Amino acid sequence: MKDSAHYSLLPHNTFGMHAYCRRFISFESTKEMHDLFPANAPQQPYLLLGGGSNLLLTKDFDGTVLHVGIKGIEAQEQDGEVLVRCGAGEVWDDVVAHCVDSGWHGAENLSLIPGEVGASAVQNIGAYGVEARQIIHKVEAVEIATGKTVAFSNADCRYAYRQSRFKNEWKNRFLITHVTYRLSKQFQPNLDYGNIKSELERRGIGHPTAYELRQLVIDLRRQKLPDVEVLGNAGSFFMNPIVPREKFLQLQRQYPAMPHYVVSDAEVKIPAGWLIEKAGWKGRSLGRAGVHKYQALVLVNLGGASGEEVLTLCQTIQHDVKELFGIDIHPEVNIY
């Protein structure tokens, strides 16, 4: 277990923000958690931190940052399926790569999403028509208040678009230790989202292998998203808004080419990046914080930006999108 006071969070947030916490604790096993909670619990407030790829720090955190660094990948095959149990501290894309190499399928479209396994169960990560909730089987955790080990089914977590109970009523209540994914030994590619099909056609690939699909997703993400080592960012900053069908039809009359995805008979999802671009923010900056020139959904640290500068940019964009379209867009990133 790592236990440090007045600890710099610079290596633990991909936005590259200089911020400190009062205390930082990283666990390598559930036993270390049982030894600490509840009798020797550190001072609150708590911030539960994974890889820091979905985080904006606007100031120092006057409390204890808790990180789970548990590693390990185990697999149990049964009836054409595979249950893959992963430590919460495993790098998510390393898990996807391992699964593809092992012939376990279902996570290919989630390739190259930054962060760690634990965050996949909190955030319900998603990309290219696939969400983590479609493959999550079980989530194991330690309850901070009692030190007890608990397990939750997929249904227990009440997953929704970029939402779970871990982000809402269970926030800062549980430390996720392991996530088990239910994958298939039969490859059934999901090709219906975004420009996957057109890119496959351009490459002359009619029936992609799992490896080819993973590589295509990686290439598409790299084309759109800046390298955090070059421009600090947290990937997609905003969630795509889901609006009533009536609102969508109203906007479609004004913008016939507006991209959209039908969620249900009553709701339609509109890409936030398109809204931001139409509001004139793609490639623009406000101080040392900016909107990426290739992907308007991504806010970037242009060098030395503070968290407050990024937050001001976020709020300005929200205001302008609301003024133009009458739609509220909300951050996907956790802001502290």
Phi, psi and chi 1 to 4 in degrees:
 res  aa     phi    psi   chi1   chi2   chi3   chi4
   1 MET       -  134.0 -177.5  172.7   73.9      -
   2 LYS   -98.1  131.1 -179.8  175.8 -177.1  176.7
   3 ASP  -139.6  108.7 -170.6  -16.6      -      -
   4 SER  -130.4  145.4  -57.7      -      -      -
   5 ALA  -101.1  153.6      -      -      -      -
   6 HIS    42.2   65.8 -169.7   58.9      -      -
   7 TYR  -102.3  134.0 -176.0   82.3      -      -
   8 SER   -76.5  129.7  172.1      -      -      -
   9 LEU   -94.6    8.0  -64.7  173.3      -      -
  10 LEU   -55.6  -42.9  179.6   60.6      -      -
  11 PRO   -74.7   -4.6  -11.3   27.4      -      -
  12 HIS  -115.7   19.5  -61.7  -82.8      -      -
  13 ASN  -146.2  127.3   76.3   97.9      -      -
  14 THR   -75.7   -9.1   57.6      -      -      -
  15 PHE   -74.4  -16.0 -110.7  120.1      -      -
  16 GLY    73.6   38.1      -      -      -      -
  17 MET   -89.3  135.5  -64.1  -58.6  166.1      -
  18 HIS   -84.7  104.7  -69.1  -88.6      -      -
  19 ALA  -147.0  152.8      -      -      -      -
  20 TYR  -120.4  154.9  -74.3   81.6      -      -
  21 CYS  -118.0  159.0   61.3      -      -      -
  22 ARG   -65.3  -40.0 -173.1 -166.1  -48.2  142.9
  23 ARG  -149.3  142.6 -172.7  176.9  177.1 -173.0
  24 PHE  -126.9  125.0  178.8   88.7      -      -
  25 ILE  -127.1  127.1  -58.7  175.2      -      -
  26 SER  -119.2  126.7 -178.0      -      -      -
  27 PHE   -98.8  139.7  -58.8   96.5      -      -
  28 GLU  -106.9   -5.2  -55.7  -60.4  -36.6      -
  29 SER  -158.6  161.1   68.5      -      -      -
  30 THR   -68.5  -29.3   54.4      -      -      -
  31 LYS   -59.4  -41.4 -178.2 -178.2 -178.1  -55.5
  32 GLU   -61.0  -35.3  -68.7  176.9  -12.4      -
  33 MET   -69.0  -43.0  -62.7 -178.1 -161.2      -
  34 HIS   -62.6  -33.5  -65.7  152.4      -      -
  35 ASP   -70.9  -27.2  -70.4  -16.5      -      -
  36 LEU   -93.8  -39.6 -163.5   67.2      -      -
  37 PHE  -105.2  140.0  -59.3  116.5      -      -
  38 PRO   -94.7  -12.6   34.6  -35.3      -      -
  39 ALA   -59.5  -40.9      -      -      -      -
  40 ASN  -112.0   29.7  -58.5  -54.7      -      -
  41 ALA   -59.8  137.8      -      -      -      -
  42 PRO   -72.0  169.0   25.7  -33.8      -      -
  43 GLN   -66.3  138.0 -172.7  174.8  -10.3      -
  44 GLN   -82.0  165.5  -63.9 -168.1   46.8      -
  45 PRO   -76.8  164.1   30.4  -37.7      -      -
  46 TYR  -110.1  149.4  -62.5  135.8      -      -
  47 LEU  -128.5  116.9  168.9   58.6      -      -
  48 LEU   -88.4  119.8  -82.0   52.1      -      -
  49 LEU  -123.6  133.9 -178.2   63.1      -      -
  50 GLY   -99.7 -118.0      -      -      -      -
  51 GLY   -84.4   -5.7      -      -      -      -
  52 GLY    73.8   20.6      -      -      -      -
  53 SER   -91.3   -0.4   59.2      -      -      -
  54 ASN  -132.3   42.9 -160.2   50.5      -      -
  55 LEU  -138.6  137.4  175.2   69.9      -      -
  56 LEU  -123.6  116.7  174.1   63.5      -      -
  57 LEU   -95.4  120.7  -64.7  166.7      -      -
  58 THR  -101.2   -6.1   62.0      -      -      -
  59 LYS  -167.2  175.1   56.3 -171.8  175.9 -177.1
  60 ASP   -64.2  150.6  -70.1  -17.1      -      -
  61 PHE  -101.4  112.6 -176.7   70.6      -      -
  62 ASP   -86.7   66.2 -172.5   25.2      -      -
  63 GLY  -172.6 -157.9      -      -      -      -
  64 THR  -109.2  125.4  -55.8      -      -      -
  65 VAL   -91.2  127.3  170.6      -      -      -
  66 LEU  -111.7  125.4  -58.7  173.0      -      -
  67 HIS  -126.5  136.2  172.6  -99.5      -      -
  68 VAL  -102.9  116.2  178.9      -      -      -
  69 GLY  -106.3   21.9      -      -      -      -
  70 ILE   -65.1  131.1  -64.7  174.2      -      -
  71 LYS  -109.7  175.5  -57.8  -71.4 -172.7  178.3
  72 GLY   117.4  140.2      -      -      -      -
  73 ILE  -132.6  122.7  -58.3  175.4      -      -
  74 GLU  -124.1  147.5  -53.3  167.7   -1.7      -
  75 ALA  -132.3  142.0      -      -      -      -
  76 GLN  -131.3  116.3  178.4 -176.0   -8.3      -
  77 GLU   -90.9  141.0  -61.3 -173.7   11.1      -
  78 GLN  -160.5  124.9   55.4 -180.0   37.8      -
  79 ASP    49.8   48.9  -59.4  -34.9      -      -
  80 GLY    79.8   -1.2      -      -      -      -
  81 GLU  -116.9  165.3  -65.3 -176.6  -32.6      -
  82 VAL  -134.6  127.0 -173.4      -      -      -
  83 LEU   -95.4  115.1  -63.7  179.6      -      -
  84 VAL  -109.1  110.2 -175.1      -      -      -
  85 ARG   -98.0  122.0 -178.7  175.2 -177.7  -99.8
  86 CYS  -123.5  140.5  -54.9      -      -      -
  87 GLY   -65.5  143.7      -      -      -      -
  88 ALA   -62.6  -21.6      -      -      -      -
  89 GLY   -89.2    0.2      -      -      -      -
  90 GLU   -68.5  141.6  -73.0  -74.8  -11.3      -
  91 VAL   -68.2  127.6  173.4      -      -      -
  92 TRP   -56.3  -47.8  168.1 -109.0      -      -
  93 ASP   -67.7  -27.4 -167.3   56.2      -      -
  94 ASP   -64.4  -36.3  -69.5  -11.8      -      -
  95 VAL   -66.4  -45.0  170.1      -      -      -
  96 VAL   -60.1  -45.3  178.3      -      -      -
  97 ALA   -59.7  -43.7      -      -      -      -
  98 HIS   -62.2  -40.8 -179.7   76.9      -      -
  99 CYS   -67.3  -43.4  -69.5      -      -      -
 100 VAL   -62.1  -44.6  170.1      -      -      -
 101 ASP   -63.1  -29.1  -70.5  -17.4      -      -
 102 SER   -90.2   -4.9  -58.6      -      -      -
 103 GLY    80.1   28.6      -      -      -      -
 104 TRP  -109.9  122.8  -51.4  -29.8      -      -
 105 HIS  -117.9  153.3  -54.6  -62.0      -      -
 106 GLY   134.8  -16.7      -      -      -      -
 107 ALA  -107.6    2.5      -      -      -      -
 108 GLU   -55.9  -41.4  -65.4   83.5    4.8      -
 109 ASN   -68.9  -13.0  -67.2   43.5      -      -
 110 LEU   -96.2   15.3  -56.8  177.7      -      -
 111 SER   -62.5  144.8  -66.6      -      -      -
 112 LEU    66.9    9.8 -151.7   65.8      -      -
 113 ILE   -69.2  125.5  -66.6  178.9      -      -
 114 PRO   -71.5  163.2   27.0  -34.2      -      -
 115 GLY   112.0 -174.1      -      -      -      -
 116 GLU  -114.6  167.2  -62.5  176.5   -8.5      -
 117 VAL   -56.1  -44.2  160.2      -      -      -
 118 GLY   -56.2  -38.5      -      -      -      -
 119 ALA   -67.4  -28.2      -      -      -      -
 120 SER   -61.2  -34.1   73.4      -      -      -
 121 ALA   -82.6  -23.9      -      -      -      -
 122 VAL   -80.4  -48.8  173.8      -      -      -
 123 GLN   -87.8  -16.7 -172.3   71.1   11.5      -
 124 ASN    52.2   61.1 -176.6   25.1      -      -
 125 ILE   -57.5  153.7   58.4  173.1      -      -
 126 GLY  -159.5  155.0      -      -      -      -
 127 ALA  -169.3  146.6      -      -      -      -
 128 TYR    49.9   45.7  -65.7  100.5      -      -
 129 GLY    83.6    5.7      -      -      -      -
 130 VAL  -126.3  140.1  175.1      -      -      -
 131 GLU  -123.1  154.6  -68.8 -176.0  -30.7      -
 132 ALA   -58.6  -32.8      -      -      -      -
 133 ARG   -60.8  -22.0   63.8  173.3  164.2  178.4
 134 GLN   -73.5  -18.0  -64.5  169.1 -118.2      -
 135 ILE  -122.2  -10.0   58.7  174.0      -      -
 136 ILE   -71.8  127.6  -71.2  176.0      -      -
 137 HIS  -102.3  -45.2  172.7   65.2      -      -
 138 LYS  -151.9  146.8 -178.0  173.2   69.8  172.2
 139 VAL  -124.1  125.5  179.5      -      -      -
 140 GLU  -105.6  144.0  -62.3  167.1   63.0      -
 141 ALA  -153.6  168.3      -      -      -      -
 142 VAL  -115.5  128.6  168.7      -      -      -
 143 GLU   -78.8  122.5 -173.8  173.6   30.8      -
 144 ILE   -62.5  -40.5  -66.1  174.0      -      -
 145 ALA   -68.5  -27.6      -      -      -      -
 146 THR  -117.9  -19.9   65.8      -      -      -
 147 GLY    78.2    6.5      -      -      -      -
 148 LYS   -84.3  145.4  -67.2 -179.9  180.0  177.7
 149 THR   -84.5  132.3  -61.8      -      -      -
 150 VAL  -131.3  162.3  -67.9      -      -      -
 151 ALA  -136.6  142.4      -      -      -      -
 152 PHE  -126.5  140.4  -57.7  104.8      -      -
 153 SER   -79.6  169.7   68.3      -      -      -
 154 ASN   -56.0  -45.5 -176.4  -60.8      -      -
 155 ALA   -63.7  -35.3      -      -      -      -
 156 ASP   -58.1  -33.4  -69.3  -26.1      -      -
 157 CYS   -78.6  -13.8  -59.6      -      -      -
 158 ARG    50.3   59.9  -64.3 -178.1 -170.3  169.7
 159 TYR   -71.1  143.0  -74.0  117.8      -      -
 160 ALA  -144.9 -177.3      -      -      -      -
 161 TYR   -57.2  109.8  175.2   58.2      -      -
 162 ARG    55.4   30.2  -58.9  -63.9 -179.5  -87.3
 163 GLN  -135.8  154.0  -65.6  -66.2  -31.3      -
 164 SER  -160.7  169.9   73.0      -      -      -
 165 ARG   -66.7  -23.5  -63.2  177.3   79.9 -179.8
 166 PHE   -67.7  -23.5  -63.6  108.2      -      -
 167 LYS   -89.8  -14.6  -74.4 -172.1   69.2  174.1
 168 ASN  -118.1 -104.8  -63.4  -66.2      -      -
 169 GLU   -69.1  -18.6   67.7  -97.8   38.4      -
 170 TRP   -98.5    9.6  -71.0  -10.2      -      -
 171 LYS   -59.5  130.1 -173.6  173.9 -177.7  178.7
 172 ASN    62.7   19.0  -68.7  -18.6      -      -
 173 ARG   -99.9  -33.4 -179.2  177.2  168.6 -173.7
 174 PHE  -126.0  144.1  -60.8  101.0      -      -
 175 LEU  -102.4  113.5  -78.1  169.8      -      -
 176 ILE   -70.9  130.3  -66.3  175.1      -      -
 177 THR  -106.3  -37.9   60.4      -      -      -
 178 HIS  -145.7  149.9  -62.2   84.0      -      -
 179 VAL  -128.8  131.6 -178.4      -      -      -
 180 THR  -107.0  127.6  -60.3      -      -      -
 181 TYR  -107.1  140.6  -54.1   95.6      -      -
 182 ARG   -99.2  109.6 -176.5 -174.1  -65.4  -84.3
 183 LEU  -116.0  169.0  -57.8  177.7      -      -
 184 SER  -113.3  150.7  174.3      -      -      -
 185 LYS   -87.2   -7.5  -64.1 -176.9   71.8  175.7
 186 GLN  -103.3  127.7  -59.9  -62.9  -41.9      -
 187 PHE   -85.3  116.1  178.6   52.0      -      -
 188 GLN  -126.1   92.7  -64.2  179.9  -42.2      -
 189 PRO   -66.4  143.4   25.0  -34.6      -      -
 190 ASN  -101.7  107.4 -173.5  -33.4      -      -
 191 LEU  -118.0   10.2  -51.1  176.6      -      -
 192 ASP   -93.1    5.9  -65.6  -29.7      -      -
 193 TYR  -112.5  140.3 -162.7   92.2      -      -
 194 GLY    62.0 -142.3      -      -      -      -
 195 ASN  -104.5   28.1   56.0  -19.8      -      -
 196 ILE   -62.0  -49.1  -71.4 -178.5      -      -
 197 LYS   -62.8  -45.3  -80.5 -173.6  177.0  179.7
 198 SER   -64.2  -36.1   61.1      -      -      -
 199 GLU   -70.6  -37.2 -177.6   61.0   21.1      -
 200 LEU   -61.8  -42.7  -74.2  171.7      -      -
 201 GLU   -62.8  -41.6  -69.5  173.2    1.8      -
 202 ARG   -61.3  -33.3 -168.4 -171.7   70.2   79.5
 203 ARG   -86.6   -2.0  -62.3 -175.2 -177.4 -165.3
 204 GLY    72.3   29.2      -      -      -      -
 205 ILE  -107.6  113.9  -59.5  173.8      -      -
 206 GLY   -85.6  -43.6      -      -      -      -
 207 HIS  -130.5   92.3  -58.8  -77.9      -      -
 208 PRO   -68.7  147.8   28.4  -36.5      -      -
 209 THR   -79.8  169.7   64.1      -      -      -
 210 ALA   -61.4  -39.2      -      -      -      -
 211 TYR   -65.1  -42.2  176.8   80.7      -      -
 212 GLU   -65.0  -39.2  -72.5  172.5  -29.9      -
 213 LEU   -65.3  -44.5  177.3   55.6      -      -
 214 ARG   -59.2  -45.4  167.9  170.7  161.0   76.3
 215 GLN   -65.0  -37.4 -169.1   57.2   52.8      -
 216 LEU   -63.9  -44.6 -177.0  145.7      -      -
 217 VAL   -61.7  -42.0  169.3      -      -      -
 218 ILE   -60.4  -45.0  -71.4  172.8      -      -
 219 ASP   -63.6  -42.8  -67.2  -16.1      -      -
 220 LEU   -63.7  -42.0  -69.9  175.6      -      -
 221 ARG   -66.3  -40.0  -71.0 -175.0   65.6   86.7
 222 ARG   -67.7  -29.6  -76.5  178.6  172.1  160.6
 223 GLN   -68.4  -34.5  -71.4  170.1   16.0      -
 224 LYS   -94.3  -34.0  -67.4 -178.8  178.3 -179.2
 225 LEU  -107.2  133.7  -56.8  175.0      -      -
 226 PRO   -73.5  151.1   26.4  -33.4      -      -
 227 ASP   -70.2  126.4 -175.7  -16.4      -      -
 228 VAL   -64.2  -20.8  -63.8      -      -      -
 229 GLU   -74.1  -19.1  -61.3  -62.0  -32.4      -
 230 VAL  -101.5  -48.3  178.8      -      -      -
 231 LEU  -129.0  114.1  -77.0  174.1      -      -
 232 GLY   -59.4  133.7      -      -      -      -
 233 ASN  -163.0  171.1   70.1   90.3      -      -
 234 ALA  -123.6   33.7      -      -      -      -
 235 GLY    67.3 -144.6      -      -      -      -
 236 SER   -63.7  118.4  -60.9      -      -      -
 237 PHE   -83.5  -32.7 -164.1   93.1      -      -
 238 PHE  -114.0  150.3  -63.5   97.3      -      -
 239 MET   -80.3  147.8  -65.3 -175.6  -76.6      -
 240 ASN   -72.2  123.6  -65.4  -39.9      -      -
 241 PRO   -71.1  143.8   26.5  -34.5      -      -
 242 ILE  -108.3  120.9  -63.4  173.9      -      -
 243 VAL  -118.3  157.8  -57.8      -      -      -
 244 PRO   -60.7  148.4  -22.1   33.1      -      -
 245 ARG   -56.9  -36.3 -177.9  172.3  177.9   80.9
 246 GLU   -62.4  -40.7  -67.7   75.5   15.5      -
 247 LYS   -65.1  -42.4  176.4   65.4  176.3  178.0
 248 PHE   -61.3  -45.7  161.0   71.7      -      -
 249 LEU   -62.9  -36.0  -67.6  174.0      -      -
 250 GLN   -62.3  -46.0  171.8 -163.8  -24.4      -
 251 LEU   -70.5  -34.7  -72.0  172.0      -      -
 252 GLN   -64.3  -32.2 -168.4 -178.9   44.0      -
 253 ARG   -63.9  -33.0  -73.7 -168.8  -72.1  -89.9
 254 GLN   -85.3  -32.5 -172.0  175.1   -2.6      -
 255 TYR  -128.6   80.1  -56.6   96.2      -      -
 256 PRO   -58.3  -29.4  -23.3   33.8      -      -
 257 ALA   -91.7   10.8      -      -      -      -
 258 MET   -60.8  123.6  178.9  174.3   59.7      -
 259 PRO   -68.2  149.3   24.8  -32.6      -      -
 260 HIS  -163.5  163.0   62.6  -81.4      -      -
 261 TYR  -136.6  124.5  -55.0   94.2      -      -
 262 VAL   -73.4  122.2  175.8      -      -      -
 263 VAL   -90.3  -43.3  176.1      -      -      -
 264 SER  -159.9 -178.1   67.8      -      -      -
 265 ASP   -62.0  -23.6  -69.9  -18.9      -      -
 266 ALA  -105.0  -13.7      -      -      -      -
 267 GLU  -135.8  148.6  -66.5 -178.9  -42.6      -
 268 VAL  -134.4  138.4  177.4      -      -      -
 269 LYS   -96.7  132.2 -177.5 -170.5  -63.8 -177.2
 270 ILE  -115.2  130.8  -60.0  174.5      -      -
 271 PRO   -61.4  123.6  -22.7   33.8      -      -
 272 ALA   -62.8  -33.3      -      -      -      -
 273 GLY   -61.1  -38.4      -      -      -      -
 274 TRP   -65.9  -42.9 -176.4   87.1      -      -
 275 LEU   -61.6  -43.6  -62.5  170.8      -      -
 276 ILE   -65.6  -41.3  -65.0  166.0      -      -
 277 GLU   -63.9  -44.2 -177.6  173.7   -8.5      -
 278 LYS   -65.1  -28.1  -75.1  -64.8 -179.0 -176.8
 279 ALA   -78.6   -0.3      -      -      -      -
 280 GLY    89.8   17.8      -      -      -      -
 281 TRP  -101.0  -11.5  -85.4  102.4      -      -
 282 LYS   -61.2  124.0 -172.4  175.8 -177.7  179.3
 283 GLY    80.8   -1.2      -      -      -      -
 284 ARG   -93.0  166.5  -73.1  177.7   57.0 -165.7
 285 SER  -136.9  162.9   60.5      -      -      -
 286 LEU  -135.5  102.7 -160.9   61.1      -      -
 287 GLY    67.5 -131.6      -      -      -      -
 288 ARG   -96.1    9.4  -64.5  171.2  -67.2 -177.9
 289 ALA  -112.0  141.2      -      -      -      -
 290 GLY  -144.1  174.1      -      -      -      -
 291 VAL  -104.4  131.8  179.6      -      -      -
 292 HIS   -60.8  141.6 -168.1 -119.2      -      -
 293 LYS   -71.9  -20.2   60.7 -177.7  178.3  180.0
 294 TYR  -103.7  -20.9  -62.5  130.1      -      -
 295 GLN  -143.0  106.6  173.3   52.5  -87.7      -
 296 ALA   -69.4  -12.1      -      -      -      -
 297 LEU   -77.9  -11.1 -159.6   56.2      -      -
 298 VAL  -107.5  121.4  179.0      -      -      -
 299 LEU   -94.0  142.2  -55.3 -169.6      -      -
 300 VAL  -129.5  152.4  -64.6      -      -      -
 301 ASN   -90.2  109.5 -179.9   -9.9      -      -
 302 LEU   -78.2   -3.9  -64.3  171.4      -      -
 303 GLY   130.0  105.9      -      -      -      -
 304 GLY    78.9   10.9      -      -      -      -
 305 ALA   -67.6  146.8      -      -      -      -
 306 SER   -91.5  162.7   67.5      -      -      -
 307 GLY   -61.3  -34.4      -      -      -      -
 308 GLU   -64.8  -36.0  -72.4  -69.5  -13.7      -
 309 GLU   -65.4  -42.2  -75.1  179.3  -77.6      -
 310 VAL   -65.3  -40.4  176.7      -      -      -
 311 LEU   -64.3  -40.9 -179.7   58.0      -      -
 312 THR   -61.8  -42.3  -62.3      -      -      -
 313 LEU   -60.9  -45.6  175.2   61.2      -      -
 314 CYS   -55.3  -49.2  161.2      -      -      -
 315 GLN   -67.5  -34.8  -66.8  168.0  -20.9      -
 316 THR   -67.0  -42.5  -54.3      -      -      -
 317 ILE   -63.8  -43.7  -69.1  170.1      -      -
 318 GLN   -57.1  -43.9  -73.2  176.2  -56.5      -
 319 HIS   -61.3  -47.0  172.3  -89.4      -      -
 320 ASP   -68.3  -38.3  -70.7   -2.7      -      -
 321 VAL   -65.3  -41.2  167.8      -      -      -
 322 LYS   -62.8  -43.5  177.8   73.7  170.3 -179.2
 323 GLU   -63.3  -40.7  -75.0  -75.1  -56.9      -
 324 LEU   -80.4  -41.9 -176.0   59.3      -      -
 325 PHE  -112.9  -14.3  -62.7  103.0      -      -
 326 GLY    71.3   26.6      -      -      -      -
 327 ILE  -121.2  134.0  -66.3  176.5      -      -
 328 ASP   -87.9  128.9  -68.6  -52.1      -      -
 329 ILE  -111.9  140.4   57.0  173.4      -      -
 330 HIS  -120.0  144.6  -59.5  -75.2      -      -
 331 PRO   -62.4  138.4  -21.8   33.8      -      -
 332 GLU   -84.4  -27.6  177.9  178.4  -28.3      -
 333 VAL   -73.5  141.7  169.8      -      -      -
 334 ASN   -81.5  126.6  -61.6  -54.2      -      -
 335 ILE  -112.2  127.7  -60.5  173.1      -      -
 336 TYR  -126.8      -  -72.9   88.3      -      -
